Amino acid sequence: MTKPTTARTCIVEAFLQLCQTLPCDKITVSQLTKKAGYNRSTFYAYFNNTDDLLKQLENELFQLVETFLPHGLRIFRTGVPTAEERLLSQRFFKSNARILAMLLGQNGDPRFVHKMKSHIRKVLIQNLQLTAQQITPQLQLLIEFIINGHLQVLVYCYEHNSPLSPLDFWLKLRSFIDQPALLAAMTAKSDKSP
């Protein structure tokens, strides 16, 4: 059974369509309501303004990251996703890749990119149970590299209609990674080396 289409869903869809040709911070309520086929009062029943719409989308994505990331870390450690995790990954990608690709893409919001990376970093550090002493400059650089790489793979897979899902791409890439060294780097004690 498909979810019923609500006015909110239509407005969000109009926002995503407009993001294909306009920077998201330049989209107006008038453009959105015209594109969605609703009046301004309907828009304001769900959102205070376009910044509020963007913030609500961000918060929904942040909650999904908190749900999905622990599974991603378990898969990272074992290299073997459970059937449930594979299904969760497929749903996450199918439901959110378009929104993430729009918000992280050329017409997206640089503030969102920064907030998303910060949020993922925070959840990653919490789930790895890293202490402040363990978070060396080298580890910070490694975490930044991993976050950027994974976000860009997700965007690439969406934009190029890749037959390979981000999860499958990562599992193939994993065979080239020195797992013990990477895991050691992610849990290494602070050192003074350059």
Backbone hydrogen bonds, N-H to C=O, Kabsch-Sander energy under -0.5 kcal/mol:
donor,donor_aa,acceptor,acceptor_aa,energy
10,C,6,T,-2.2
11,I,7,A,-2.4
12,V,8,R,-2.7
13,E,9,T,-2.6
14,A,10,C,-2.3
15,F,11,I,-2.2
16,L,12,V,-2.5
17,Q,13,E,-2.4
18,L,14,A,-2.5
19,C,15,F,-2.0
20,Q,16,L,-0.5
20,Q,17,Q,-1.1
21,T,18,L,-1.5
22,L,18,L,-2.3
24,C,107,N,-3.0
26,K,23,P,-2.2
27,I,24,C,-0.8
32,L,28,T,-2.2
33,T,29,V,-2.9
34,K,30,S,-2.2
35,K,31,Q,-2.4
36,A,32,L,-2.8
37,G,33,T,-1.6
38,Y,33,T,-1.8
42,T,39,N,-0.6
43,F,39,N,-1.6
44,Y,40,R,-2.7
45,A,41,S,-0.8
45,A,42,T,-0.6
46,Y,42,T,-0.6
46,Y,43,F,-1.6
47,F,43,F,-2.4
53,L,49,N,-1.8
54,L,50,T,-2.3
55,K,51,D,-2.5
56,Q,52,D,-2.6
57,L,53,L,-2.2
58,E,54,L,-2.6
59,N,55,K,-2.7
60,E,56,Q,-2.0
61,L,57,L,-2.2
62,F,58,E,-2.8
63,Q,59,N,-2.1
64,L,60,E,-1.7
65,V,61,L,-2.3
66,E,62,F,-2.0
67,T,63,Q,-1.5
68,F,64,L,-2.8
69,L,65,V,-3.0
71,H,68,F,-0.6
72,G,68,F,-2.1
73,L,69,L,-2.6
74,R,70,P,-1.9
75,I,71,H,-2.6
76,F,72,G,-2.3
77,R,73,L,-2.2
78,T,74,R,-2.3
79,G,75,I,-3.6
86,R,82,T,-2.5
87,L,83,A,-2.2
88,L,84,E,-2.7
89,S,85,E,-2.6
90,Q,86,R,-2.3
91,R,87,L,-2.6
92,F,88,L,-2.8
93,F,89,S,-2.7
94,K,90,Q,-2.9
95,S,91,R,-2.9
96,N,92,F,-1.9
97,A,93,F,-2.3
100,L,96,N,-2.9
101,A,97,A,-3.1
102,M,98,R,-2.2
103,L,99,I,-2.7
104,L,100,L,-2.7
105,G,101,A,-1.1
108,G,105,G,-1.6
109,D,103,L,-1.1
112,F,109,D,-0.7
113,V,109,D,-1.9
114,H,110,P,-2.2
115,K,111,R,-2.7
116,M,112,F,-3.4
117,K,113,V,-2.4
118,S,114,H,-2.4
119,H,115,K,-2.5
120,I,116,M,-2.8
121,R,117,K,-2.5
122,K,118,S,-2.4
123,V,119,H,-2.5
124,L,120,I,-2.9
125,I,121,R,-2.7
126,Q,122,K,-2.3
127,N,123,V,-2.6
128,L,124,L,-2.2
129,Q,125,I,-0.6
129,Q,126,Q,-0.7
130,L,125,I,-2.1
134,Q,131,T,-0.7
135,I,131,T,-0.9
136,T,134,Q,-1.8
140,Q,136,T,-2.6
141,L,137,P,-2.1
142,L,138,Q,-2.2
143,I,139,L,-2.9
144,E,140,Q,-2.4
145,F,141,L,-2.4
146,I,142,L,-2.5
147,I,143,I,-2.7
148,N,144,E,-2.6
149,G,145,F,-2.5
150,H,146,I,-2.5
151,L,147,I,-2.4
152,Q,148,N,-2.4
153,V,149,G,-2.2
154,L,150,H,-2.1
155,V,151,L,-2.2
156,Y,152,Q,-2.9
157,C,153,V,-3.0
158,Y,154,L,-1.9
159,E,155,V,-3.1
160,H,156,Y,-2.4
161,N,158,Y,-1.4
162,S,157,C,-2.1
165,S,163,P,-0.5
169,F,165,S,-2.8
170,W,166,P,-2.4
171,L,167,L,-2.5
172,K,168,D,-2.1
173,L,169,F,-2.6
174,R,170,W,-2.4
175,S,171,L,-0.6
175,S,172,K,-0.8
176,F,173,L,-2.2
177,I,174,R,-1.3
179,Q,177,I,-1.6
182,L,178,D,-2.6
183,L,179,Q,-3.0
184,A,180,P,-2.4
185,A,181,A,-2.4
186,M,182,L,-1.9
187,T,183,L,-0.7
187,T,184,A,-0.8
188,A,185,A,-0.6
